[in-house]
Amino acid sequence: MKNKRISAVSALLSDALDYLRRREENLIGGLSEEDEEKPNKGRCDDGLVREADEERSYRLRQWLCNTQRKNAAMLDSDDDNSSVSSSSTMRSDFMSVSGTEEVQIEKDSLLDQALDALYEKRGSTREKALSSIIEAFNSNLQHQFVEKKFATLLHQCLGSVKRGSSKEIALASHAVGLLALTVGFGESAREIFEESVTPLSQALKSGSESSKLASLLECLAIITFVGGNDPEETEQSMQIMWQLVHPKLGSNVVAVKPSTAVITAMVSAWSFLLTTLDGWTLDPKHWQQSISYFSGLLDKDDRSVRIAAGEALALIFEIGSLEKFYAESKGSKDGSQEGYAHVQGLKGKILNQVKNLSMEAGGKGSAKKDLTSQRNLFKDILEFLEDGYCPETSLKIGGDLFKTSTWSQLIQLNFLKRFLGGGFVKHMQENEFLHDVFGFTPKRKNLPGTEHHISGSEKRMYRSPNSVVNKARTQLLNKQRMQSEGRNAGHYAVNAGEEEM
């Protein structure tokens, strides 16, 4: 059965190549003698048509040739009795899906070109290539491309993290995070985690450019979230993040004060990983230090810092970490009352801070939208601390309604929304890894024969009547129609017998 399928594919590829050769002959030899005698009349449009169509034909032919070569070795051992469908049926199947196939082949070709560009010496070329890869992975789940080029893409991106400029490092780390979300749970995600932790950790220690450090933190959080196998590995990544704002200083090391953007990114990434852990698995000393630190951040001027710290504290309260401190303090023989009083006092301080921030009239920060977001968040945190009610949120994704009912879910959702940006809806609709994480199954996923949706930019590029591809196709078909009419009248003989598209 396997040999039959391979033979069928080979026959389809062979017919497709024959079709392309005939099409190119039509493009090259499609001019009549009368046209040749009038080189300056009507040749410009035809030239553009030929150029656009030749380009598409070349890319399609290149892919077909590569696929045919890969199948050649397997076909050598096929049985003589292998049966395939007729070539006419195969050609019909090829033509019926050619529109979708050409779009996919075009996208794969662009990704291949971007991957090849990562080998270039010029940094700006690599940066543009990484931007193209990020855009492609955001707009679609590139499973086929990853299946073939996973190791190469990971290796090249990590090379950029090790040796690139700040901008290149930021782009490469974001691409690695997208790659991890695309492959989901499994050996590939594990490989990404094992290969990436050290380069990311080293890059975090070099330089202080905010956007670079924020991207590295997000990437470390994502690859740990997807590829980390146990709580110890997650805690290790959290410690790497923590040391960025609380470095272990030697005698000759001067502390560099992190920017508010870096602090916000660290706290958000740290909280994102905390959502995967049980409070019992972490060292209580680290908890106490982090609670005090986050309480201090609530007094900072930057709203994004205060919001990130508030979410982190709400999560710590939700997973019961403070209650576990109480139990340990009460059960200890020495200084139990002192320890318990300290934790109680810290909880009272946080409650007062949350109340004040939920009613803030302005002054700290400037944007009205951010002030509203802060008030709403801290009202939710206050209600949670006083009454134990977690905020319930709902988000429309396509035609489906996604709901959260815990701080853990809300923090995961917000972090992934920020990381994926414009690709969030696409991934929530089609990424099975995210479906497993959130227990979310889009309704349309259950419908057989659901049409594949493409992004707006893809529609403009491939389906719009005004796109370059469709204009070229229309002009080509008009020309072939005129030639067909000419043949019927006896004027042309060049393409006699040629099958129309």
MIGUSE-536601 format. One record per residue (C-alpha): chain; residue number from 1; x, y, z. Coordinates in steps of 0.2 Angstrom, whole numbers. Last residue first. Example, Ala and Ser with C-alpha at 12.3 -4.5 7.8 and 13.67 -1.06 7.14 Angstrom:
BEGIN
cadena, num, xx, yy, zz
A, 2, 68, -5, 36
A, 1, 62, -22, 39
This chain:
BEGIN
cadena, num, xx, yy, zz
A, 501, -27, 129, -89
A, 500, -29, 126, -108
A, 499, -22, 110, -117
A, 498, -11, 114, -131
A, 497, -16, 105, -147
A, 496, -10, 120, -158
A, 495, 2, 131, -149
A, 494, 12, 138, -163
A, 493, -1, 136, -176
A, 492, -9, 153, -176
A, 491, -20, 162, -189
A, 490, -31, 148, -194
A, 489, -47, 156, -187
A, 488, -49, 142, -174
A, 487, -30, 145, -170
A, 486, -33, 164, -168
A, 485, -48, 161, -156
A, 484, -36, 150, -145
A, 483, -22, 163, -146
A, 482, -35, 176, -140
A, 481, -40, 165, -126
A, 480, -22, 161, -121
A, 479, -18, 180, -120
A, 478, -33, 183, -109
A, 477, -28, 168, -98
A, 476, -11, 176, -96
A, 475, -18, 193, -92
A, 474, -29, 186, -79
A, 473, -15, 176, -71
A, 472, -3, 191, -71
A, 471, -17, 201, -63
A, 470, -20, 187, -51
A, 469, -2, 186, -45
A, 468, 0, 204, -44
A, 467, -15, 206, -33
A, 466, -30, 217, -39
A, 465, -42, 203, -40
A, 464, -37, 199, -22
A, 463, -34, 180, -18
A, 462, -15, 179, -17
A, 461, -7, 194, -9
A, 460, -23, 203, -2
A, 459, -30, 186, 4
A, 458, -13, 182, 12
A, 457, -12, 199, 21
A, 456, -30, 196, 27
A, 455, -25, 180, 35
A, 454, -30, 163, 28
A, 453, -45, 152, 33
A, 452, -45, 134, 29
A, 451, -63, 128, 26
A, 450, -71, 116, 38
A, 449, -73, 99, 30
A, 448, -79, 91, 46
A, 447, -84, 102, 60
A, 446, -76, 99, 77
A, 445, -62, 112, 75
A, 444, -76, 125, 71
A, 443, -82, 124, 89
A, 442, -65, 129, 95
A, 441, -58, 118, 109
A, 440, -51, 126, 125
A, 439, -44, 116, 139
A, 438, -32, 130, 142
A, 437, -15, 121, 140
A, 436, -22, 108, 129
A, 435, -30, 120, 117
A, 434, -13, 130, 118
A, 433, -4, 114, 112
A, 432, -17, 111, 99
A, 431, -13, 127, 90
A, 430, -27, 131, 78
A, 429, -39, 143, 85
A, 428, -29, 150, 99
A, 427, -14, 151, 87
A, 426, -24, 161, 74
A, 425, -31, 172, 88
A, 424, -14, 176, 96
A, 423, -5, 180, 79
A, 422, -7, 198, 80
A, 421, 3, 199, 97
A, 420, 10, 182, 100
A, 419, 20, 187, 116
A, 418, 8, 199, 123
A, 417, -7, 187, 121
A, 416, 4, 173, 128
A, 415, 7, 183, 144
A, 414, -11, 189, 146
A, 413, -18, 171, 144
A, 412, -5, 164, 156
A, 411, -9, 177, 169
A, 410, -28, 175, 167
A, 409, -26, 156, 169
A, 408, -16, 157, 185
A, 407, -27, 171, 192
A, 406, -42, 159, 191
A, 405, -59, 159, 181
A, 404, -54, 161, 163
A, 403, -67, 161, 149
A, 402, -65, 158, 130
A, 401, -80, 162, 119
A, 400, -80, 155, 101
A, 399, -84, 163, 85
A, 398, -67, 170, 81
A, 397, -59, 171, 99
A, 396, -71, 181, 110
A, 395, -63, 183, 127
A, 394, -71, 181, 144
A, 393, -65, 185, 162
A, 392, -70, 179, 179
A, 391, -60, 187, 193
A, 390, -56, 176, 208
A, 389, -67, 178, 223
A, 388, -58, 175, 240
A, 387, -68, 188, 250
A, 386, -55, 201, 256
A, 385, -39, 196, 246
A, 384, -49, 192, 230
A, 383, -60, 207, 231
A, 382, -44, 218, 233
A, 381, -36, 209, 218
A, 380, -51, 213, 207
A, 379, -51, 231, 213
A, 378, -32, 231, 210
A, 377, -35, 225, 192
A, 376, -49, 238, 188
A, 375, -39, 252, 195
A, 374, -23, 248, 186
A, 373, -32, 246, 169
A, 372, -41, 263, 172
A, 371, -24, 271, 176
A, 370, -17, 263, 160
A, 369, -30, 270, 149
A, 368, -28, 287, 157
A, 367, -9, 287, 153
A, 366, 1, 298, 165
A, 365, 10, 288, 178
A, 364, 9, 292, 196
A, 363, -2, 308, 198
A, 362, -19, 299, 196
A, 361, -34, 297, 207
A, 360, -29, 280, 214
A, 359, -44, 270, 221
A, 358, -38, 253, 217
A, 357, -20, 258, 220
A, 356, -24, 263, 238
A, 355, -34, 247, 242
A, 354, -19, 236, 235
A, 353, -7, 245, 246
A, 352, -17, 243, 261
A, 351, -19, 224, 258
A, 350, 0, 223, 254
A, 349, 4, 230, 271
A, 348, -8, 219, 280
A, 347, 0, 204, 272
A, 346, 17, 210, 277
A, 345, 11, 212, 295
A, 344, 4, 195, 296
A, 343, 20, 188, 289
A, 342, 31, 197, 302
A, 341, 19, 192, 316
A, 340, 20, 174, 311
A, 339, 39, 175, 311
A, 338, 40, 183, 328
A, 337, 27, 171, 336
A, 336, 38, 156, 330
A, 335, 54, 163, 335
A, 334, 62, 146, 340
A, 333, 51, 130, 340
A, 332, 44, 130, 323
A, 331, 27, 124, 319
A, 330, 18, 141, 319
A, 329, 31, 148, 307
A, 328, 30, 133, 295
A, 327, 11, 133, 295
A, 326, 10, 152, 292
A, 325, 23, 151, 278
A, 324, 11, 138, 270
A, 323, -3, 150, 271
A, 322, 7, 163, 262
A, 321, 10, 151, 248
A, 320, -8, 147, 245
A, 319, -8, 145, 226
A, 318, -20, 160, 225
A, 317, -10, 171, 237
A, 316, 6, 169, 226
A, 315, -5, 172, 211
A, 314, -12, 189, 218
A, 313, 6, 194, 222
A, 312, 12, 191, 204
A, 311, -3, 200, 197
A, 310, 0, 215, 208
A, 309, 19, 215, 204
A, 308, 15, 216, 185
A, 307, 2, 230, 188
A, 306, 14, 240, 198
A, 305, 28, 238, 186
A, 304, 17, 243, 171
A, 303, 11, 258, 182
A, 302, 29, 265, 184
A, 301, 30, 276, 199
A, 300, 35, 262, 211
A, 299, 26, 259, 227
A, 298, 19, 242, 222
A, 297, 37, 237, 218
A, 296, 40, 236, 236
A, 295, 27, 223, 239
A, 294, 34, 213, 225
A, 293, 51, 213, 233
A, 292, 44, 208, 250
A, 291, 34, 194, 242
A, 290, 50, 188, 232
A, 289, 61, 187, 248
A, 288, 48, 177, 257
A, 287, 45, 165, 243
A, 286, 64, 163, 240
A, 285, 66, 158, 259
A, 284, 51, 146, 257
A, 283, 61, 136, 244
A, 282, 48, 131, 231
A, 281, 39, 114, 228
A, 280, 26, 117, 241
A, 279, 19, 132, 232
A, 278, 14, 121, 217
A, 277, 21, 126, 200
A, 276, 14, 129, 183
A, 275, 8, 147, 186
A, 274, 25, 151, 193
A, 273, 31, 151, 175
A, 272, 20, 165, 170
A, 271, 24, 174, 186
A, 270, 43, 174, 182
A, 269, 40, 180, 164
A, 268, 28, 194, 171
A, 267, 41, 199, 185
A, 266, 55, 199, 173
A, 265, 47, 209, 159
A, 264, 41, 222, 171
A, 263, 58, 224, 179
A, 262, 66, 225, 161
A, 261, 54, 239, 156
A, 260, 57, 248, 172
A, 259, 75, 248, 169
A, 258, 88, 238, 178
A, 257, 100, 246, 190
A, 256, 118, 239, 186
A, 255, 127, 232, 201
A, 254, 146, 234, 201
A, 253, 156, 219, 201
A, 252, 174, 218, 208
A, 251, 170, 210, 225
A, 250, 157, 198, 218
A, 249, 139, 202, 216
A, 248, 125, 189, 214
A, 247, 112, 199, 204
A, 246, 95, 203, 210
A, 245, 87, 211, 195
A, 244, 94, 199, 182
A, 243, 96, 186, 196
A, 242, 77, 183, 197
A, 241, 76, 178, 178
A, 240, 90, 165, 181
A, 239, 81, 159, 197
A, 238, 65, 157, 187
A, 237, 74, 146, 174
A, 236, 80, 135, 188
A, 235, 63, 135, 196
A, 234, 56, 128, 180
A, 233, 70, 115, 179
A, 232, 67, 109, 197
A, 231, 48, 109, 194
A, 230, 50, 95, 181
A, 229, 50, 92, 162
A, 228, 53, 109, 154
A, 227, 49, 110, 136
A, 226, 33, 120, 134
A, 225, 34, 132, 149
A, 224, 53, 132, 149
A, 223, 53, 137, 131
A, 222, 41, 150, 134
A, 221, 48, 158, 150
A, 220, 66, 158, 142
A, 219, 59, 167, 126
A, 218, 50, 180, 136
A, 217, 66, 184, 146
A, 216, 76, 185, 131
A, 215, 64, 196, 123
A, 214, 63, 208, 138
A, 213, 83, 208, 138
A, 212, 84, 213, 120
A, 211, 70, 226, 122
A, 210, 79, 234, 137
A, 209, 97, 235, 131
A, 208, 108, 231, 146
A, 207, 122, 221, 139
A, 206, 128, 204, 143
A, 205, 121, 194, 157
A, 204, 105, 190, 148
A, 203, 114, 183, 133
A, 202, 123, 170, 145
A, 201, 106, 164, 151
A, 200, 99, 163, 134
A, 199, 114, 154, 127
A, 198, 113, 141, 142
A, 197, 94, 139, 141
A, 196, 93, 136, 122
A, 195, 99, 118, 118
A, 194, 90, 110, 133
A, 193, 74, 119, 130
A, 192, 74, 117, 111
A, 191, 78, 99, 113
A, 190, 63, 96, 125
A, 189, 52, 105, 113
A, 188, 57, 94, 99
A, 187, 55, 78, 110
A, 186, 37, 82, 114
A, 185, 24, 95, 119
A, 184, 21, 109, 107
A, 183, 30, 111, 90
A, 182, 23, 128, 86
A, 181, 24, 135, 104
A, 180, 43, 130, 104
A, 179, 46, 138, 87
A, 178, 37, 154, 92
A, 177, 49, 155, 107
A, 176, 64, 152, 96
A, 175, 58, 166, 84
A, 174, 57, 178, 99
A, 173, 74, 174, 104
A, 172, 80, 177, 86
A, 171, 72, 194, 85
A, 170, 78, 201, 102
A, 169, 96, 194, 98
A, 168, 95, 202, 81
A, 167, 90, 219, 88
A, 166, 104, 218, 102
A, 165, 117, 214, 88
A, 164, 121, 196, 84
A, 163, 134, 183, 91
A, 162, 126, 171, 103
A, 161, 107, 175, 100
A, 160, 111, 174, 81
A, 159, 119, 157, 83
A, 158, 104, 152, 93
A, 157, 93, 157, 78
A, 156, 104, 147, 66
A, 155, 103, 131, 76
A, 154, 85, 132, 79
A, 153, 81, 135, 61
A, 152, 92, 121, 55
A, 151, 85, 108, 68
A, 150, 67, 112, 63
A, 149, 69, 112, 44
A, 148, 59, 98, 38
A, 147, 45, 96, 51
A, 146, 46, 114, 55
A, 145, 41, 119, 37
A, 144, 27, 107, 37
A, 143, 21, 112, 54
A, 142, 21, 131, 50
A, 141, 6, 136, 61
A, 140, 1, 152, 52
A, 139, 1, 171, 54
A, 138, 13, 172, 69
A, 137, 25, 159, 62
A, 136, 26, 168, 45
A, 135, 28, 185, 53
A, 134, 42, 178, 65
A, 133, 51, 171, 50
A, 132, 50, 187, 40
A, 131, 57, 197, 55
A, 130, 71, 184, 56
A, 129, 75, 187, 38
A, 128, 76, 206, 40
A, 127, 87, 204, 55
A, 126, 99, 192, 45
A, 125, 100, 204, 31
A, 124, 104, 219, 43
A, 123, 118, 208, 51
A, 122, 127, 206, 35
A, 121, 137, 189, 35
A, 120, 123, 179, 27
A, 119, 119, 162, 34
A, 118, 102, 168, 41
A, 117, 97, 172, 23
A, 116, 95, 154, 19
A, 115, 81, 153, 32
A, 114, 73, 168, 25
A, 113, 74, 160, 7
A, 112, 67, 144, 14
A, 111, 53, 154, 23
A, 110, 49, 163, 6
A, 109, 48, 146, -3
A, 108, 37, 138, 10
A, 107, 25, 153, 8
A, 106, 25, 151, -11
A, 105, 23, 132, -10
A, 104, 8, 135, 2
A, 103, 0, 148, -10
A, 102, 3, 137, -25
A, 101, -4, 122, -16
A, 100, -21, 131, -12
A, 99, -23, 137, -30
A, 98, -16, 121, -38
A, 97, -29, 110, -29
A, 96, -41, 107, -43
A, 95, -26, 107, -56
A, 94, -17, 93, -47
A, 93, -32, 82, -45
A, 92, -36, 84, -64
A, 91, -18, 80, -68
A, 90, -19, 65, -58
A, 89, -35, 60, -66
A, 88, -28, 62, -83
A, 87, -12, 52, -78
A, 86, -23, 37, -73
A, 85, -23, 32, -55
A, 84, -9, 21, -49
A, 83, -5, 3, -48
A, 82, 10, -6, -41
A, 81, 11, -23, -49
A, 80, 30, -20, -54
A, 79, 33, -19, -35
A, 78, 42, -3, -29
A, 77, 61, -5, -24
A, 76, 67, 10, -35
A, 75, 52, 20, -30
A, 74, 60, 23, -13
A, 73, 76, 30, -20
A, 72, 66, 42, -32
A, 71, 55, 49, -19
A, 70, 67, 62, -13
A, 69, 71, 66, -31
A, 68, 53, 69, -35
A, 67, 51, 81, -20
A, 66, 66, 91, -25
A, 65, 60, 92, -43
A, 64, 42, 97, -38
A, 63, 49, 111, -27
A, 62, 60, 118, -40
A, 61, 45, 117, -53
A, 60, 34, 127, -41
A, 59, 47, 140, -39
A, 58, 51, 141, -58
A, 57, 32, 141, -63
A, 56, 29, 156, -51
A, 55, 44, 165, -58
A, 54, 39, 161, -76
A, 53, 22, 167, -73
A, 52, 27, 184, -66
A, 51, 40, 186, -80
A, 50, 28, 180, -94
A, 49, 15, 192, -89
A, 48, 27, 206, -88
A, 47, 33, 202, -105
A, 46, 16, 201, -112
A, 45, 12, 218, -105
A, 44, 27, 226, -113
A, 43, 26, 217, -130
A, 42, 10, 225, -136
A, 41, 19, 235, -149
A, 40, 38, 238, -148
A, 39, 44, 222, -155
A, 38, 32, 222, -170
A, 37, 40, 209, -182
A, 36, 40, 196, -168
A, 35, 21, 199, -165
A, 34, 17, 195, -183
A, 33, 28, 180, -182
A, 32, 17, 174, -168
A, 31, 22, 175, -150
A, 30, 18, 160, -138
A, 29, 35, 151, -140
A, 28, 42, 156, -124
A, 27, 26, 157, -113
A, 26, 18, 142, -122
A, 25, 34, 132, -120
A, 24, 34, 137, -102
A, 23, 16, 130, -100
A, 22, 21, 114, -109
A, 21, 36, 112, -97
A, 20, 24, 116, -82
A, 19, 12, 103, -87
A, 18, 25, 90, -89
A, 17, 32, 94, -72
A, 16, 14, 92, -65
A, 15, 12, 75, -74
A, 14, 29, 69, -66
A, 13, 24, 75, -49
A, 12, 7, 66, -50
A, 11, 15, 50, -56
A, 10, 27, 51, -42
A, 9, 13, 54, -29
A, 8, 4, 39, -36
A, 7, 20, 28, -35
A, 6, 23, 33, -17
A, 5, 5, 29, -13
A, 4, 6, 12, -22
A, 3, 23, 8, -13
A, 2, 14, 12, 4
A, 1, 0, 0, 0
